[in-house]
């Protein structure tokens, strides 16, 4: 199934920026992935992986 949601494009740009080594808005990535999981149930597993990955990044690290 093909989607044309603006949220997919936004998340793709964030992931591309991260892959290129740029700083990204982790909270925005989490928000987009959560929204896409609801909008597009057939990609919810992939979005869960994105959420899991970025959720770990957003948590403070132990000293």
C-alpha positions in Angstrom: 0.0 0.0 0.0 1.3 3.4 -0.9 0.8 6.4 1.4 1.4 10.1 0.7 1.2 11.5 4.2 3.3 14.6 4.9 4.3 12.9 8.2 6.1 10.2 6.3 8.2 12.7 4.3 9.0 14.6 7.5 10.1 11.5 9.3 12.2 10.4 6.3 14.0 13.7 6.3 14.8 13.4 10.0 16.1 9.8 9.5 18.2 10.9 6.5 19.6 13.8 8.5 20.5 11.5 11.4 22.2 9.1 9.0 24.2 12.0 7.6 25.4 12.7 11.2 23.3 15.9 11.7 21.6 16.7 15.0 17.9 16.0 14.9 14.8 16.7 16.9 14.3 13.4 18.7 11.0 14.4 20.2 9.7 15.3 16.7 10.8 11.9 15.4 9.0 10.2 18.2 5.9 12.2 17.7 5.8 11.5 13.9 6.5 7.8 14.4 3.6 7.5 16.9 1.2 9.3 14.6 2.2 7.2 11.6 1.7 4.1 13.7 -1.9 5.1 14.2 -2.5 6.4 10.6 -0.9 3.5 8.8 -1.4 0.3 10.8 0.4 -1.8 8.2 3.7 0.0 9.0 3.1 0.2 12.8 5.8 -2.5 13.4 8.4 -0.4 11.6 7.2 2.7 13.5 7.5 0.8 16.8 11.1 0.2 16.0 11.7 3.9 15.3 9.9 4.8 18.5 12.0 2.3 20.5 15.2 3.6 19.0 14.5 7.3 19.5 12.9 6.7 22.9 16.3 5.3 24.2 18.0 8.4 22.8 15.6 10.8 24.5 16.1 9.3 28.0 18.8 10.8 30.2 21.9 8.6 30.5 23.0 7.2 33.9 26.1 8.7 35.3 
